[in-house]
Amino acid sequence: LKNASLAIYTSDWAAKTAIDHYGADPAKVKVVPYGANVTSRRTAADVAGFLGRRKGDVIRLLFVGVDWERKGGPIALKAAKQLNERGLKTELHIVGCEVPGETPDFVIRHGFVSKKTAEGSALLDRLFAESHFMIVPSRAECFGLVFAEASSFGLPSLAAITGGVPSVVSEKNGMLFPLEAGGDAYADWIVRMMADREAYDRLAQDSLTEFDQRLNWDVAGAAVVDLMSKL
């Protein structure tokens, strides 16, 4: 870090760590978020079409992660359970991991889904397009690439304030909750948001805007080139 002319990190948390723990010169520390690993770009019209498929009769929550505990799976499960108990029919779709023990009927397990297969890619696209919220309340996270991918579909993300997550998720593309917040806090917010469909639709479109303006590889690449060209 002392010899480097430029030190680029993907989150404010990582950049602050370099400064606080390793004495990096703040003048040479910059932040450029990762872009979403998606193969196609969606438009506002595409998201409008997705919103037409996100009916209010069933709320679909999407959890994507390979580590059930670290990614906050129990909190997501509790949030879905609370929503159902309050009379808001809710499904929790789980991708990437196996949930320990028995799960209620409202939990749909998809297991590990590979983007490398046409079937897997199509399933993921459908889940991202039809779900109302990405919910991954990670207990620890360096970045959270899945949130950038969710934004590319106009899918708002619900996440916890930890590590690099606040550099991906904000009120522009979802909601951040205190790390100690339980499933009831997530459920409360979902109930309020789904009671105002216009606000939800705006948040979905704003999520796409966040992807277009900040969370894609074209923007990230241009930012890195700009920083390097100034050296």
Residue pairs with C-beta under 8 A, 6 or more apart in sequence:
1 7
1 18
1 22
1 23
1 24
1 25
4 28
5 28
5 231
6 28
6 30
6 227
6 228
6 231
7 15
7 18
7 24
7 28
7 29
7 30
8 30
8 31
8 32
8 224
8 227
9 15
9 18
9 29
9 30
9 31
9 32
10 31
10 32
10 33
10 34
10 142
10 143
10 164
10 167
11 31
11 33
11 142
11 143
11 163
11 164
11 165
11 166
11 167
11 168
12 31
12 164
12 166
12 167
13 163
13 164
13 166
13 167
14 31
14 142
14 164
15 29
15 30
15 31
18 24
18 29
19 26
19 29
30 227
31 167
32 220
32 223
32 224
32 227
33 143
33 148
33 167
33 168
33 214
33 215
33 220
34 143
34 145
34 148
34 215
34 220
35 148
35 215
35 216
35 217
35 218
35 219
35 220
35 221
36 145
36 148
36 149
36 151
36 152
36 211
36 215
36 216
36 217
37 145
37 149
38 149
38 152
39 121
41 152
41 216
42 152
42 153
42 154
42 208
44 205
44 208
46 154
47 153
47 154
47 204
47 205
47 208
48 205
50 129
50 130
50 153
50 154
50 155
50 204
51 154
51 201
51 204
53 129
53 130
54 60
54 130
54 131
54 132
54 204
56 194
56 197
57 89
58 89
58 90
58 91
59 83
59 88
59 89
59 90
59 91
59 132
59 133
59 190
59 194
60 90
60 91
60 93
60 130
60 131
60 132
60 133
61 76
61 79
61 80
61 90
61 91
61 92
61 93
61 131
61 132
61 133
61 134
61 135
61 190
62 93
62 95
62 127
62 128
62 131
62 133
62 134
62 135
62 150
62 155
63 71
63 73
63 76
63 92
63 93
63 94
63 95
63 134
63 135
63 136
64 95
64 96
64 134
64 136
64 146
65 71
65 73
65 95
65 96
65 97
65 136
65 138
65 146
66 96
66 97
66 112
67 97
68 74
68 97
68 98
68 99
68 100
69 139
70 138
70 139
70 140
71 97
71 136
71 137
71 138
71 139
72 136
72 137
72 138
72 139
72 160
73 94
73 97
73 99
74 183
75 137
75 181
75 182
75 183
75 186
76 92
76 135
76 136
76 137
76 183
76 186
77 92
77 99
77 103
77 107
77 183
78 182
78 183
78 184
78 187
79 135
79 183
79 184
79 186
79 187
79 190
80 90
80 91
80 92
80 106
80 107
80 183
81 104
81 106
81 183
82 183
82 184
82 187
83 90
83 187
83 190
83 191
84 90
84 104
84 106
86 187
86 191
88 190
88 191
88 194
89 106
90 106
91 106
91 107
91 108
92 106
92 107
92 108
92 135
93 108
93 110
93 127
93 131
94 107
94 108
94 109
94 110
95 110
95 111
95 112
95 113
95 124
95 127
96 111
96 112
96 113
97 112
98 109
98 111
99 107
99 109
103 109
110 123
110 127
113 120
113 123
113 124
114 120
115 121
115 124
125 153
128 134
128 149
128 150
128 152
128 153
128 155
129 153
129 155
131 155
132 155
132 156
132 190
132 194
132 200
133 155
133 156
133 157
133 158
133 174
133 190
134 146
134 147
134 150
134 155
134 156
134 157
134 158
134 174
135 157
135 158
135 159
135 186
136 144
136 146
136 147
136 157
136 158
136 159
137 158
137 159
137 160
137 177
137 181
137 186
138 144
138 159
138 160
138 162
138 163
138 165
139 160
139 162
139 179
140 162
140 163
141 159
141 162
141 163
141 164
141 165
142 163
142 164
143 163
143 164
143 165
143 167
143 168
144 159
144 163
144 164
144 165
144 168
144 169
145 168
146 157
147 157
147 159
147 165
147 168
147 169
147 173
147 174
148 168
148 211
148 215
148 216
150 156
150 157
150 173
150 174
150 207
151 157
151 173
151 207
151 208
151 210
151 211
151 215
152 208
152 211
152 215
152 216
153 207
153 208
154 204
154 205
154 207
154 208
155 204
155 207
156 173
156 174
156 175
156 200
156 203
156 204
156 207
157 168
157 169
157 173
157 174
157 175
157 207
158 174
158 175
158 177
158 186
158 189
158 190
159 165
159 168
159 169
159 174
159 175
159 176
159 177
160 176
160 177
160 178
160 179
160 181
161 176
161 177
161 178
161 179
162 179
165 176
166 176
168 215
169 175
169 176
170 176
170 210
172 206
172 207
172 209
172 210
173 203
173 206
173 207
173 210
173 211
174 203
174 207
175 189
177 185
177 186
177 189
178 185
193 199
193 200
193 203
194 200
213 219
